[in-house]
Amino acid sequence: MEAWKIEAAKESQEYDQRLLAHLTLTFAGLAQCRAAWQHQLEGWAVIKSEYLEELREEVRSEARAEGKAEGRMETLRQAILRLGRQRFDKVAGRKQKAQLNEMTDVPRLERILDRVLDATSWDELLATP
């Protein structure tokens, strides 16, 4: 890293130095060593790329949406297990829990939850399309 800094500092234009630092951080991120490089490049005026900033925000946004969907699925599964235990007077078996945990379709999980009071068994409940 020190050798890189010495070579990059030889660039006469500040813009070129900033561009090199920016590109280096981009590749360091791909190589999963961005934190170390970022620490070494403190004080370098790194160019901010609008495109990369937008891309980062898009990835963050997608991750948040994915996290919300995962949380929603888990909440629905827990509600189905709790209400099913009360409705059928027994907990779901291992097979039934595994079947429920494999379901990733939120609308289907919602339909199953809506049917808890009408179903007569765990198997019937989990067969809800």
WOKAHU-V820158 format. One record per residue. RES is the residue in one small letter. SS is DSSP state (helix for helix, strand for strand, loop for the rest). Layout:
((RES/SS) (RES/SS))
//
This chain:
((m/loop) (e/helix) (a/helix) (w/helix) (k/helix) (i/helix) (e/helix) (a/helix) (a/helix) (k/loop) (e/loop) (s/loop) (q/loop) (e/helix) (y/helix) (d/helix) (q/helix) (r/helix) (l/helix) (l/helix) (a/helix) (h/helix) (l/helix) (t/helix) (l/helix) (t/helix) (f/helix) (a/helix) (g/helix) (l/helix) (a/loop) (q/loop) (c/loop) (r/helix) (a/helix) (a/helix) (w/helix) (q/helix) (h/helix) (q/helix) (l/loop) (e/loop) (g/loop) (w/loop) (a/loop) (v/loop) (i/loop) (k/loop) (s/loop) (e/helix) (y/helix) (l/helix) (e/helix) (e/helix) (l/helix) (r/helix) (e/helix) (e/helix) (v/helix) (r/helix) (s/helix) (e/helix) (a/helix) (r/helix) (a/helix) (e/helix) (g/helix) (k/helix) (a/helix) (e/helix) (g/helix) (r/helix) (m/helix) (e/helix) (t/helix) (l/helix) (r/helix) (q/helix) (a/helix) (i/helix) (l/helix) (r/helix) (l/helix) (g/helix) (r/helix) (q/helix) (r/helix) (f/helix) (d/loop) (k/loop) (v/loop) (a/loop) (g/loop) (r/helix) (k/helix) (q/helix) (k/helix) (a/helix) (q/helix) (l/helix) (n/helix) (e/helix) (m/loop) (t/loop) (d/loop) (v/helix) (p/helix) (r/helix) (l/helix) (e/helix) (r/helix) (i/helix) (l/helix) (d/helix) (r/helix) (v/loop) (l/loop) (d/loop) (a/loop) (t/loop) (s/loop) (w/helix) (d/helix) (e/helix) (l/helix) (l/helix) (a/loop) (t/loop) (p/loop))
//
